[in-house]
Amino acid sequence: SVVFVAADGSAVPGVDLTQLLQAAGAHGWRVEQRPDGSVRAEVVRGDAARVDVALTALFGQPIEVVALARLADLGEGKPRRYEVARREPSRDRAF
C-alpha cells in the first residue's frame, strides 16, 4: 500500500486518497508526490475544485490538481495510480 507524507510529516495512506477522490466523483486519477514533498493530482471527471479542497486539507499544503477529459489522458497503466518519490537524505546535517 502506498503511503504519502503530509506537510506536517504525518502519513497519508493511499486508501484515504481513494475515498476522497471517489467521493468527488473522479473516475480515474494519478497522484504523485515529488521528492520535495509537493503533490500533483491528475483527475478524470469528478469535481476538480472539490478534489483540490479535500487534498489540500489532507496534505496541509497546496496541491496541483489537473482536470483531464479522458481516462486515456492518464497514459498507459491503471486508471487509479499513486506514486511517491522518496526524498533524498539531507546532506546539511550538523555532526
C-alpha positions in Angstrom: 0.0 0.0 0.0 1.3 3.5 -0.9 1.8 6.0 1.8 2.3 9.7 1.2 3.6 12.3 3.6 1.7 15.4 4.7 3.3 18.7 5.2 3.5 18.1 9.0 5.2 14.7 8.4 2.2 12.6 9.2 1.3 9.6 7.0 -1.4 9.9 4.3 -2.4 6.3 3.3 -3.4 5.8 -0.3 -6.8 4.4 0.8 -7.6 7.9 2.2 -6.9 9.4 -1.2 -9.1 6.8 -2.9 -12.0 7.6 -0.6 -11.7 11.4 -1.2 -11.3 11.0 -5.0 -14.3 8.7 -5.3 -16.4 11.0 -3.1 -15.6 13.8 -5.5 -16.8 11.7 -8.4 -13.4 11.0 -10.1 -13.4 8.1 -12.5 -9.6 7.8 -12.7 -6.6 9.6 -11.3 -2.8 9.7 -10.9 -1.5 11.2 -7.7 2.3 11.8 -7.5 4.3 13.1 -4.6 7.7 14.5 -5.7 10.9 14.3 -3.7 10.4 17.9 -2.5 7.0 16.9 -1.0 4.9 18.7 -3.5 1.8 16.8 -4.8 0.2 16.7 -8.2 -3.1 15.0 -8.9 -4.4 14.4 -12.4 -8.1 13.6 -12.2 -10.6 12.4 -14.8 -14.1 13.6 -14.4 -15.5 14.5 -11.0 -15.3 17.9 -9.3 -11.7 19.1 -9.6 -12.3 22.0 -7.2 -13.6 19.6 -4.6 -10.6 17.4 -5.1 -8.3 20.5 -4.6 -10.0 21.5 -1.4 -10.1 17.9 0.0 -6.4 17.1 -0.8 -5.2 20.5 0.3 -6.8 19.9 3.7 -5.5 16.3 3.9 -1.9 17.2 3.0 -1.8 20.5 4.8 -0.3 22.2 1.7 -1.4 23.4 -1.7 -1.9 20.7 -4.3 -1.6 20.9 -8.1 -4.8 19.5 -9.5 -5.2 18.9 -13.2 -8.5 18.0 -14.7 -8.3 15.6 -17.6 -11.0 14.8 -20.1 -10.5 11.1 -20.7 -9.0 8.1 -18.9 -6.7 7.6 -21.8 -5.2 11.0 -20.9 -3.7 9.4 -17.8 -1.4 7.4 -20.1 -0.7 3.7 -20.1 -1.4 1.7 -17.0 -4.1 1.5 -14.4 -6.6 4.4 -14.2 -6.0 4.8 -10.5 -2.3 5.2 -9.7 -0.2 6.5 -6.8 3.4 7.4 -6.9 5.7 8.6 -4.1 9.2 9.6 -4.9 11.5 9.0 -1.9 13.1 12.1 -0.5 16.9 12.3 -0.7 18.5 12.2 2.8 19.6 15.7 3.9 23.3 16.4 3.5 23.1 19.5 5.6 23.1 17.8 9.0 25.3 19.1 11.7 27.5 16.4 13.3 
